[in-house]
Amino acid sequence: MTEAELAIGAPPPAERNENSVGAIARRRWESWKAGDVGVMPVVIGLIIIVAFFYSQNSNFLTAGNFTNLMVQMAGVTTIAIGVVFVLLLGEIDLSIGYVSGIAGVVVAKLQLPDGSWEVKGVAAIVIAVIVTALIGLFQGSFVAIIGVPSFVVTLAGLLFWQGVILYSIGDQGVIVIDDSLINNVANYFFSDTVGYIIAAIAVALFALSTLLGVFSRRRHGIRSDNMIVVALKLIGFTVVAFGAIWWANKERGFPVAFLMVIVLLVFWTWVAERTTFGRHVYAVGGNSEAARRAGINVRNIRLIVFMISGAMAGLGGVIFASRLNSVDLNAGGGTILLDAIAAAVIGGTSLFGGRGRVISALMGSLVIATVANGIDLLGYSSAIKFMVTGAILLAAVTLDAVSRRRLERAGR
């Protein structure tokens, strides 16, 4: 190798052969055959779903429906991010629906102009998220310290927090949110120019992160992606980012709620995949006893994960309350709990723990929201929506079980 190649971190000739496009394709094919299918089934499923609904109603892919879809899925996606962390531990949180309702009640109560407790805007949102994070910590302590099964603890939480919501709202029935900043969380859309600026910043940050990762791995002698693959990733991301903004700008613009979702996905992906805490979460989910013997504080990991679940449920609840400009006795009810858990599982997070990515929350939510949106657009009943969503969830869980067995047989 020349000094110039060493300076830029170019791989040695042997690694170049292993890093060719053909070699990468072969490794990916072998992984698929072994059961590591990644998000490919979700992507294929989405293509089929979109093609079907568009063939039935051409309005499905209009700019107006596109922006509606982003707002509709923002709350569930946010809650599902917390669910991913809980499932990575092999645990479950059944209280997230009504915990999200608690956050909606908190922001609605705080913004009421009825005395010295009036708190508005960002401060009210922060307080609501802190409250739900503490709820997660409280429930997680029963799981992590006492050893009560998470199913039982969070089922009790589901009942308890539903009761708290009913008691807090009482005969009033509905609390209207007049705070414009809170309402803008789900109802504000960026102008065309701001939308393109956001896309440009996103592309620049993605390119910088990707290239720095490639050069860093090469400097340390770690196999990295082929530069052709890297270039294709950058081009693909650029097309998606600017294409989404362009399409949204044909209607109301890009929604601030979905920008929040993207920021949360980037942050929690970094936490899960680039930090010691994230590696410990995967280790505990894979084998908690082995993780404990390796010196990992399993109890603290569980506590923090349930706090994350509570905080994300709270933020999702704020989005739901903002979208309706109010909260009522059914806050956090309906299908919120099932949609959030189903989103994480459909997106590829294993129910058995130790396997999954934060992006699963977005992919699964996109499937659920696309199906619900398309069925509503075609005028079918809610019964069809529930049956289709249930069938997709069963298929995802079955695929997870089959993939896990194949991976075990392949020694992965």
Buried (B, 14 or more C-beta within 10 A) or exposed (E): EEEEEEEEBBBEEEBEEEBBEEBBEEEEEEBBEBBBBBBEBBEEBBEEBBEEBEEEBEEBEBBEBBBBBBBBBBBBBBBBBBBBBBBBBBBBBBBBBBBBBBBBBBBBBBBBEEEEEEBBBEEBBBBBBBBBBBBBBBBBBBBBEEEBEBEEBBBBBBEBBBEBBBEBBEEEEEBEBEBEBBBBBBBBBBEBEBBBEBBBEBBEEBBEEBEEBBBEBBEEEEBBBBEEBBEEBBEEBBEEBBEBBBBBBEBBBBBBBBBBBBEBBBEBBEBBEEEEBBBBBBBBBBBBEEBBEEEBBBBEBBBBBBBBBBBBBBBBBBBBBBBBBBBBBEBBBEBBBBBBBBBBBBBBBBBBBBBBBBBBBBBBBBBBBBBBBBBEBEEEEEEEBBEBBEEBBEEBBEBBEEBBEBBEEEEE
